[in-house]
Amino acid sequence: MQNIQLYIEGQRVDMFSDESVSITQSIKNVKDISKIFTDFTKTFSVPASKINNKIFKHYYNFDIENGFDARIKKNSNIELNSLPFRDGLIKLEGVDLKNNVPQTYRITFFGSTVTLKDLLGDDNLSVLEQGLETYNKIYAPSDIRSSLQLDPKTNDIITPLITHTKRLYYDSSSHSANGQGNLFYDSGHTQDLHGVKWSDLKYAIRLDVIIKAIETKYSINFSNDFFVNTNESYYDLFIWLHRKKGSVESPSGFAQSIVNGWVVSSLGDTQTRMVSTSVLRVEGNILKYPSFSLALTPIGTNPYSVSLQIDGIEVYNTGTVSNSIQIDTSDFNVAQGDYTVYISSNADITFSDIVWDIDYRPTGSQFYTNTYSTSTYSHTNTFDFNITQQIPEMKVIDLLTSVFKSFNLTAFVDKNTNEIVVKTLDSFYASGISYDVTKYIDVDKSSVNIALPYRKINFEHGDTKTLLAKQHKQLFGKGWGKEEYTNGEKLDGSIYDVKTAFSELKYERLINVNGLTDTDIQFGFFVDDNQESYYGLPLLFYPIKQTSATPISFLTTDTSHVSLTSYNVPSNSVSLSSSVSKANINFYAETNEFQRVAPNDFTDTLFEVYYKNYITSVFNPKNRISKVTAYLPLRILLNYTLADRFVINGNSYKINSIKTNLKSGKSELELLNDL
């Protein structure tokens, strides 16, 4: 029998001597293969002792000021016989009373991986201002042209040849009408110009930049096992900055700039700080701010408006003003989060000062003030392409979940470093060791069950409704890039879907209508099947720079064009040549859009590289789920990981799930044959 020690935020909790605490663990469950699991316990009880009443601050008494906040999980750790077992979080579920006297507190323990979901909550990508602000661009012809020609291998924000409305084509035999999408550069004409207009295009940003911004915003650290710049399949991915269908627009309809003249500071007495030159972070008790204001002092009387945003959501807009203004708590409610200020005006305006003035009273006897000043700040009449205003509307947790689904990733928290270790499932299992548990097995009772509950598993990206992708489904009866895995058999069971929250385009390599010869141009047409502008889900792709390529006509205005022989084309594959890389973000090995030859050599699909080993073993007719009971010794309980194998009578098994009574050491094991 083990002695269980439970600590909440460093304070040891009194336990019942006979209380049973059972913890369930699973990293990947064959019954729900797209999910990542964390440790958890059944709700258990601890006594309402003097010590526990102090820890939980007499939670049953709601009249207590600054009491225990059960809405938020608390840091916790479990020891067995005073040896570290698991770190995680405790959630207070409630208090049981008898004759109005507290008897027990009901609590649940969760593993550390759940912290990620708690941290991210329902936040959208627009909250990542602190990590993305340095990538803001000017949206203008020269900037789009420059970004269209940048090398995505060495630049984190580029422009791809993806149009939001206009279809592109290439015809060297005809002089097309003004404004048409013919990319042929006709140097002999100065009127009726055609080609791709700068405003047909939008920027894209490297996915890794967003991952890094998530780490910065939430003060977390992902391992570099997968999220690393040497992993081309991941690192070369970009996300198209497509917030609305059709043309890029400023949210205000005017030239808009983010105020970025503040000085980065450490946490002040008011529990606020400037985490960057444009982001004020508020971390204190929102009820303790008697005064919280923003004052703007313009030089001159040009009209302007101010948008105050918290975590990317506008909480107040001044409307058009022309003089000095002050925004305070009569205009908005103070909340914890990241505050940004946007100024909109079609005139150049200089402000002599923009000042945050914040008072904080944590107790009746304590009073603090912090002031943050920009000094002189200038707004110019240019279109600032602010990444957080133009990034697709998507929850942070949904982005991470979809990346994890795409590459079949697992995550767990390193108990020594608190780093979130992210690995592919194959890599995770390869890191395990084996324990022979034969002598600890209860042979009186066990069962062997079918391992496969499904007859088919579908793998696909969530949105393939753009024009060419939808036409592909109509022609071939299967979604573009979709893998429908059955192991080539007709089996019993249900159908399981693994679906990301990303769009996937079918791209088009252009041919010269004059002679039907291939060009070096590949483009994306992000419209629906009526060829109308389309919003869709966020688009991931690989940009590939073409150099010394087929010249294209780039329209800087309706009456001015230039010839470009280097530009970024979008692709679903890491390279346009399978001799360089066969990797791609299709789940199924489609014919490559650029090469257009069969058999398709781009065989390293998401399914083939990241899912096949696990899924084929699950579909193997020899596979079983064995359910056994074991009484594991402390040396195994304290050290095993879910990557390890348990060996029973010479046979090796992967751990599908394990439920352990921490006091008795009795473990209910669900094991998969290690095929």
Secondary structure, 3 states (H helix, E strand, C coil): CCCEEEEECCEEECCCCCCCCEEEECCCECCECCCCCCCEECCEEEECCHHHHHHCCCCCCCCCCCCCCCCCCEEEEEEECCEEEEEEEEEEEEEEEECCEEEEEEEEEEECCHHHHHHHCCCEHHHCHHHHHHHCEECCHHHHHHHHCCCCCCCCEECCCEECCCCCEECCCCCCCCCCCECCCCCCCCCCCCCEEHHHCCCEEEHHHHHHHHHHHHCCCECCCCCCCCCHHHHCCEEECCCCCCCCCCCCCCCEEECCCCCCCCCCCCCEEECCCCCEEECCCHHHCCEEEEEEEEECCCCEEEEEEECCEEEEECCCECCCEEECCCCCCCCCEEEEEEEECCCCEEEEEEEEEEEECCCCCCCEEEEEECCCEEECCCCEECHHHHCCCCEHHHHHHHHHHHHCEEEEECCCCCCEEEEEHHHHHHCCCEEECHHHEEEEEEEEEECCCEEEEEEECCECCCHHHHHHHHHHCCCCCCEEECCCCCCCCEEEEEECCCECCCCEEEEECCCCEEEEEEEEECECCCCCECCCCCEEEEEEEECCCCCEEEEEECCEEEEECCEEEEECECCCCCCCCCEECCCCCCCCCCCCCCCCCCCECHHHHHHHHHHHHHHCCCCEEEEEEEECCHHHHCCCCCCCEEEECCEEEEEEEEEEECCCCEEEEEEEECC
